Amino acid sequence: MIVCRKHQRFLLVGALAFVVSLLLACAGSVPAARSPRWACPSPTPLPYGEAGPVKEWNEHTVVDPTTGIPATTRVPVYYEEWEREYGPGGTLLNGGPPLSGPPFPAPTPYSVQGTSYTLGQRVEIWPMHVMVEARSDQVVDLPGVAPNSQRLYHVEITWYNHSAEAIPINYGQSVRVRSVTAPNGAIVTDSIWGMSNTSLQVDGGSPPPSTIPPGESHVSIPIIAPLEQIKTVEIAFQGMPGYNPLLPPPTTLPGTPTATPAPALPTATPTPNSDLRNTDPTYLTVQWTDTEFKIGPRCGERGAMTDWDGSGWGHEAAIAIAAPPGASRVVQIALNQVGKRYVWGSKGPETFDCSGLMTWSYARIGINIPQGTAGQWPRLRPVSAAEVQPGDLIFFTVETPGRIDHVGMLIGDQNGDGKWDMVHASAPCCGVRVEYDVFNRPFWRDKIAGFRTAR
């Protein structure tokens, strides 16, 4: 009878967990309105000038013209702006590498942007600040699995929601333990280690909430993975560059960013392929790894991005960039690859060469165009400069006159200056990027060979 009651209780817990998973599945993904970034907090510089301490005293001897008696005066010398933070000449006070020239006027030069961080770093993924940590729990024996091979872990997530609204999240789909470290140092990876009915049962606690409330909150996500040490945790966000959260009244607190929301997307106008503008969601995966942070100084705090207009190590993550008004879905797809690396001969999806980006982008909307510039230039239909539309291809003779060796995609007016812009996989140095006013820029203007369309 006791066995039956335990069995009934197990079934009840399993049923409840299943219901929880269904409820979670109804929740959305957390929006990412811009590329993730991190900085060592320094919202204000150390006091400088007459508001700060005296750096040194200069003594001057002056002869009194009336009496002829020399008198010594002391003149204070104060620190220059940021000099107490970075040292004279731009050398970092903590032993970091010297800067080239004087330090630039930003309170926080130690920054990273991209999708890779360390466990314990607080990262801005607007409108959120997110800090991820992980801890080990009990060994778990599961049916059909080798004994002493699985462990319950807890992914600890601290959110700071800067908006004034609760944001839906599906923890079962969004959070994963991506890799673990074996005792011999080997890294074991998989994509299946997430919160499940079983991990909720073993944990025995309440399921996590289905929303992230405004302000600061904490959640502990139970995940069963191999009996090792957690190496990497990842969270999936949805790239939403036009996301305009409801913000509370502006305040200015020490260490708190005062970022402004991204502008609303422009209204589209009818163009060819306009029926394809309903794009699938663009997901951005951000990882936190158990490793030592190698770039910059050892930050005395967990990190929080301030709104300074500098540039940090790394590059902006390839989240959805809003297409210009009237652009077709293929333009949006190509823009979503901005930030990815250039590799000669690569056809995607993580690296591209110039023609590979064109072929891959069109394949995403079910249109197969030829491979390579040598295939695309002669086999696609020519159009004149007066006929081009967003999504059409523009070809160049960059290296050798008369030889087609580069291609990009015209995207319309992306930055609002009334000029044609282009997205392309440029070169190993620069990856996939946008070139503005491509018809008039000196480097590109004289190398344009012509235009082709897949319309």
Secondary structure, 3 states (H helix, E strand, C coil): CHHHHHHHHHHHHHHHHHHHHHHHHCCCCCEECCCCEEECCCCCCCCCHHHCCEEEEEEEEEECCCCCCEEEEEEEEECCCCHHHHCHHHCCCCCCCCCCCCCCCCCCCCEEECCEEECCCEEEECCEEEEEEEEEEEEECCCCCCCCCEEEEEEEEEEEECCCCCEECCHHHHEEEEEEECCCCCEEECCCCECCHHHHHHHCCCCCCCEECCEEEEEEEEEEEECCEEEEEEEEEEECCCCCCCCCCCCCCCCCCCCCCCCCCCCCCCCCCHHHCCCCCCEEEEEEECCCCCCCCCCCCCCCCCCCCCCCEECCCCCCCCCCCCCCHHHHHHHCCCCCEECCCCECCCEECHHHHHHHHHHCCCCCCCCHHHHHHHHCEEECCCCCCCCCEEEECCCCCCCCCEEEEEEECCCCCCCCEEEEECCCCCCEEEECCCCCCHHHHCCEEEEEECC
